[in-house]
Amino acid sequence: MRCTEEYKTILGSYMLREEANHWWKNARQRLGAGGMVITWEMFKREFW
């Protein structure tokens, strides 16, 4: 794909952001976060 270095950076950061957003939505469903606050301890136990 031919594009400028600046555009590569913009596109790359967009792709990473969307991937992270998708991952977080799935993680919240797994944790059962229906309005529940996810603490740092819960996060570490699940993902560390």
OpenMM code with the backbone's topology and positions (N, CA, C; nanometers):
from openmm import Vec3, app, unit

residues = "MET ARG CYS THR GLU GLU TYR LYS THR ILE LEU GLY SER TYR MET LEU ARG GLU GLU ALA ASN HIS TRP TRP LYS ASN ALA ARG GLN ARG LEU GLY ALA GLY GLY MET VAL ILE THR TRP GLU MET PHE LYS ARG GLU PHE TRP".split()
positions = [
    Vec3(0.0849, -0.1169, 0.0000),
    Vec3(0.0000, 0.0000, 0.0000),
    Vec3(0.0897, 0.1236, 0.0000),
    Vec3(0.0666, 0.2098, -0.0930),
    Vec3(0.1488, 0.3288, -0.1062),
    Vec3(0.0809, 0.4463, -0.0362),
    Vec3(0.1465, 0.4992, 0.0680),
    Vec3(0.0959, 0.6179, 0.1351),
    Vec3(0.2104, 0.6851, 0.2099),
    Vec3(0.1855, 0.8074, 0.2535),
    Vec3(0.2904, 0.8822, 0.3224),
    Vec3(0.3170, 0.8224, 0.4604),
    Vec3(0.4337, 0.8551, 0.5158),
    Vec3(0.4685, 0.8084, 0.6502),
    Vec3(0.3675, 0.8606, 0.7522),
    Vec3(0.3238, 0.9849, 0.7346),
    Vec3(0.2257, 1.0429, 0.8265),
    Vec3(0.0952, 0.9627, 0.8223),
    Vec3(0.0499, 0.9283, 0.7033),
    Vec3(-0.0738, 0.8527, 0.6909),
    Vec3(-0.0583, 0.7122, 0.7490),
    Vec3(0.0583, 0.6518, 0.7328),
    Vec3(0.0826, 0.5197, 0.7918),
    Vec3(0.0664, 0.5257, 0.9433),
    Vec3(0.1173, 0.6328, 1.0044),
    Vec3(0.1058, 0.6500, 1.1493),
    Vec3(-0.0399, 0.6666, 1.1904),
    Vec3(-0.1127, 0.7473, 1.1176),
    Vec3(-0.2545, 0.7703, 1.1477),
    Vec3(-0.3330, 0.6407, 1.1325),
    Vec3(-0.3124, 0.5705, 1.0239),
    Vec3(-0.3835, 0.4456, 0.9985),
    Vec3(-0.3468, 0.3396, 1.1020),
    Vec3(-0.2181, 0.3286, 1.1326),
    Vec3(-0.1737, 0.2305, 1.2312),
    Vec3(-0.2334, 0.2549, 1.3682),
    Vec3(-0.2352, 0.3803, 1.4118),
    Vec3(-0.2911, 0.4101, 1.5438),
    Vec3(-0.4418, 0.3859, 1.5458),
    Vec3(-0.5105, 0.4146, 1.4365),
    Vec3(-0.6542, 0.3863, 1.4285),
    Vec3(-0.6802, 0.2363, 1.4412),
    Vec3(-0.6025, 0.1565, 1.3695),
    Vec3(-0.6221, 0.0115, 1.3737),
    Vec3(-0.5973, -0.0433, 1.5140),
    Vec3(-0.4922, 0.0027, 1.5798),
    Vec3(-0.4633, -0.0425, 1.7160),
    Vec3(-0.5731, -0.0006, 1.8126),
    Vec3(-0.6226, 0.1205, 1.7988),
    Vec3(-0.7282, 0.1711, 1.8870),
    Vec3(-0.8555, 0.0886, 1.8708),
    Vec3(-0.8929, 0.0603, 1.7476),
    Vec3(-1.0137, -0.0191, 1.7238),
    Vec3(-0.9978, -0.1613, 1.7766),
    Vec3(-0.8801, -0.2194, 1.7577),
    Vec3(-0.8542, -0.3541, 1.8082),
    Vec3(-0.8626, -0.3560, 1.9603),
    Vec3(-0.8050, -0.2553, 2.0250),
    Vec3(-0.8095, -0.2461, 2.1717),
    Vec3(-0.9527, -0.2263, 2.2199),
    Vec3(-1.0296, -0.1462, 2.1498),
    Vec3(-1.1692, -0.1230, 2.1869),
    Vec3(-1.2495, -0.2525, 2.1774),
    Vec3(-1.2291, -0.3277, 2.0720),
    Vec3(-1.2976, -0.4558, 2.0541),
    Vec3(-1.2589, -0.5526, 2.1669),
    Vec3(-1.1292, -0.5588, 2.1991),
    Vec3(-1.0808, -0.6464, 2.3056),
    Vec3(-1.1451, -0.6084, 2.4385),
    Vec3(-1.1509, -0.4777, 2.4694),
    Vec3(-1.2043, -0.4333, 2.5976),
    Vec3(-1.3539, -0.4642, 2.6089),
    Vec3(-1.4290, -0.4463, 2.5025),
    Vec3(-1.5720, -0.4795, 2.5062),
    Vec3(-1.5918, -0.6276, 2.5373),
    Vec3(-1.5129, -0.7133, 2.4750),
    Vec3(-1.5226, -0.8567, 2.5032),
    Vec3(-1.4795, -0.8888, 2.6454),
    Vec3(-1.3746, -0.8247, 2.6933),
    Vec3(-1.3266, -0.8475, 2.8301),
    Vec3(-1.4332, -0.8077, 2.9312),
    Vec3(-1.4987, -0.6963, 2.9097),
    Vec3(-1.6042, -0.6516, 3.0022),
    Vec3(-1.7197, -0.7504, 3.0049),
    Vec3(-1.7551, -0.8059, 2.8912),
    Vec3(-1.8612, -0.9064, 2.8885),
    Vec3(-1.8200, -1.0296, 2.9671),
    Vec3(-1.6950, -1.0725, 2.9516),
    Vec3(-1.6455, -1.1888, 3.0249),
    Vec3(-1.6457, -1.1645, 3.1746),
    Vec3(-1.6128, -1.0426, 3.2157),
    Vec3(-1.6083, -1.0096, 3.3576),
    Vec3(-1.7474, -0.9849, 3.4150),
    Vec3(-1.8466, -0.9765, 3.3292),
    Vec3(-1.9825, -0.9524, 3.3755),
    Vec3(-2.0017, -0.8118, 3.4280),
    Vec3(-1.9446, -0.7154, 3.3607),
    Vec3(-1.9456, -0.5777, 3.4093),
    Vec3(-2.0723, -0.5032, 3.3698),
    Vec3(-2.1867, -0.5560, 3.4029),
    Vec3(-2.3125, -0.4878, 3.3748),
    Vec3(-2.3343, -0.3741, 3.4728),
    Vec3(-2.2592, -0.2662, 3.4581),
    Vec3(-2.2679, -0.1533, 3.5492),
    Vec3(-2.1759, -0.1662, 3.6696),
    Vec3(-2.1099, -0.2807, 3.6827),
    Vec3(-2.0200, -0.3038, 3.7949),
    Vec3(-1.8849, -0.2373, 3.7665),
    Vec3(-1.8253, -0.1803, 3.8701),
    Vec3(-1.6930, -0.1198, 3.8558),
    Vec3(-1.5885, -0.2310, 3.8541),
    Vec3(-1.5003, -0.2274, 3.7551),
    Vec3(-1.3923, -0.3254, 3.7468),
    Vec3(-1.2723, -0.2658, 3.8191),
    Vec3(-1.2347, -0.3269, 3.9294),
    Vec3(-1.1226, -0.2765, 4.0085),
    Vec3(-0.9903, -0.3184, 3.9459),
    Vec3(-0.8840, -0.2542, 3.9903),
    Vec3(-0.7509, -0.2888, 3.9435),
    Vec3(-0.7177, -0.4325, 3.9810),
    Vec3(-0.7590, -0.4752, 4.1001),
    Vec3(-0.7339, -0.6130, 4.1437),
    Vec3(-0.8037, -0.7133, 4.0519),
    Vec3(-0.9272, -0.6860, 4.0142),
    Vec3(-0.9999, -0.7742, 3.9218),
    Vec3(-0.9282, -0.7792, 3.7869),
    Vec3(-0.8859, -0.6633, 3.7396),
    Vec3(-0.8174, -0.6556, 3.6110),
    Vec3(-0.6890, -0.7378, 3.6140),
    Vec3(-0.6081, -0.7205, 3.7194),
    Vec3(-0.4820, -0.7949, 3.7306),
    Vec3(-0.5067, -0.9448, 3.7396),
    Vec3(-0.6057, -0.9853, 3.8167),
    Vec3(-0.6353, -1.1280, 3.8321),
    Vec3(-0.6743, -1.1893, 3.6972),
    Vec3(-0.7481, -1.1151, 3.6181),
    Vec3(-0.7959, -1.1656, 3.4887),
    Vec3(-0.6872, -1.1648, 3.3811),
    Vec3(-0.6046, -1.0623, 3.3776),
    Vec3(-0.5163, -1.0419, 3.2627),
    Vec3(-0.3679, -1.0475, 3.2927),
    Vec3(-0.3263, -1.0541, 3.4153),
    Vec3(-0.1831, -1.0542, 3.4460),
    Vec3(-0.1265, -1.1895, 3.4408),
] * unit.nanometer
topology = app.Topology()
chain = topology.addChain("A")
for resn in residues:
    res = topology.addResidue(resn, chain)
    for name in ("N", "CA", "C"):
        topology.addAtom(name, app.Element.getBySymbol(name[0]), res)
